[in-house]
Amino acid sequence: MPSNFRGKNIFIVQLWRFVHAVFFKLSPQFFYSWRRFILRLFGAKIGKKVIIRPSVTIPFPWKIRIGDYSWIGDEVVLYSLDEISIGSNTVISQRSYLCAASHDYTKTDFPIYGKKIEISDECWLATDVFIAPGVTVGKQCVIGARSSVFKNMPKGWVCYGNPAKPIKKRLE
């Protein structure tokens, strides 16, 4: 792994893993303000009234930014080996996976690299959506259930498929 890839020293990383396993994951479903507090304590930028379920997985919270009134559903993985930015009034539905890292398959040792993910304001990622490293989802975009997003998606469109493609304008 590249030096300083985690963004914090190994002690902080291990402390986060413990806090995440014990105080975050085991917290009651309705303890939203508690989970926001814990994430902020570890450097996440979390907006007002954000709902984050206890089953959410976040390896490095200091690389996460979530805008006001957004919702992160059950069993979502925010694989934050690079920055993940989620806008305001956005829903990331259950079992979605935002993957901000990959491996360079053109090299024999498959070195890991990170690329920022940006989900804009007023978006909805339906259940079980995969977002690849480096992707931006435009404002007011809807990504259909079980879609795999490998390229940027345009503002104001309903997109779905594997790979996801813009299908129709969201609002006429």
N, C-alpha and C positions, 0 to 999 in steps of 0.2 A: 504494500500500500504506500502511495506517495507520502512524504513527510507532511505532517499537519493536516492530513486528509480529513480527520475527524473534526478538526476545528477547536478542540480542547485537549488538555492533557489526559492521559489514561486514567488518572484518579477520578476526574470529573466524569469521564465516560462511564466508568464502573459504578460510580455513585448514582448517576442517572439510571443505569440498568436496574439497580436495586430499588430506587424510588419508583421507577416505572412499574416494576413487577409487584411491589408491595402496596404502595400508596396510590398509584394511578389505576392499575388494572383491577385491584380488589375493592375500589371505591364503589359505593352504591350508584346505581344508574343515574339518579337525579342530582348527584353532586357535581353539577357542571361548573359552578364557580370554584370548587376545590381543584378540579383538573386544570382549569384556566390558571389558577394561582400557581400550581406546581409547574406547569409549562413555562409561565413567565419567570418563575424563580430560576429556571435553567436557561433563560435567554430567548425563549420564543416570543414573538410579537403577536399577541392575541387580542383581537378587537372586543368590542362590547357584545355581551349576550351570546357569544359563540357557544354552540352546543357540540361537545366532543364526547362520544361514548367511551366507556371504560375499556372496551375491547380494541380500541385504536392502537396501532403500533407505530412508534416514532423513534428511530435509532438516535437521532441527534436533534433535539428540540431547538437548539440555538440556530438552526438553519431553516426554521419554519416561520412563516408569516401568514396570519389568517385575519381577514377583514371582519368588520362588524356584522353581526347577525347571521353568520354562516353556520353550517351544520356539517359535522363530520360523522358519518354513520358507523354502525357496528362493523367490526372486523376490517375497517379500512387500514391500509398500510401506506404511511407517508415515508417512503424509503429515502430519507433525507441525507444521502451522502453528498449532495449538493443542495443549493437552496430550493425550497418549494414555497411559492407564493400563491395564496388562495385569496381571491377578492372578497368583497362584501356581498351579503345576500346570495351566497353561493351554497349549493348543496353537493356534497360528495357522498353518494349513496353507498350502502353496505357492500362490503367485500371488494371495493375498488382498490386499485394498486397504483400509486404514483411513484414511479421508479426513476429517481434522479441520478442514476449511475449505471454503468455497463462496463464491459471489457473490450479492449481493442483486439478483435479477432485476427487482424492482419499481422500481429506480432506473436512469436512463438511462446512468450511467457504470459500472454493475455493480460497486460496491465490494466488495472481498473482506472476509470476516469468518471468524473461527475459533470453533469450539465443541468443547469437550472430549469425548473418547470414553472410555468406561470398559468394559473387558471384565473381568468379575469372576473370582474364583478357580474353578478346576476346570472351565473352559469348553473347548470345542473348536469352532473355526471351521474347517470342512472346506475343501477346495480351492476357490480362486477366489471367495471370499466378499467382498462389498462392504459396508462399514460406513459409513454417512453421518455427517456432523457432528452432535454432540450426543447420539448414541445410547449407551445403557447396556445391556449384555448381562448378565443376572442370573446369579448363582452356579450352577454345574453345568449351564449351558445348552449345548446343541449346536445349531450353525447348519449346516444341510445345504449340500452342495456347490452352488456357483454361485448362492447366494441373495444377494438385495440387501436389506439391513436399513436401513430408514428410520425405524423407531420402536423404542422400548425393548422388549426381549424379557424375558419373565419368568423368574425363578429356577426351575431344575430342569425345563425343557421342551426338547423337540426341536422346532426351528423350521426351516422352509425355505420357499422360493418367492421369487417376484418380484412384489410385495413379500413379504418373509418374514412368516410367521404361525406362532404356536404350533400344533403339530399334535397332540402327545401328551406326557404326562409322561415324563421320561427314565427314572426308576426308580420302579417300582410298589411 
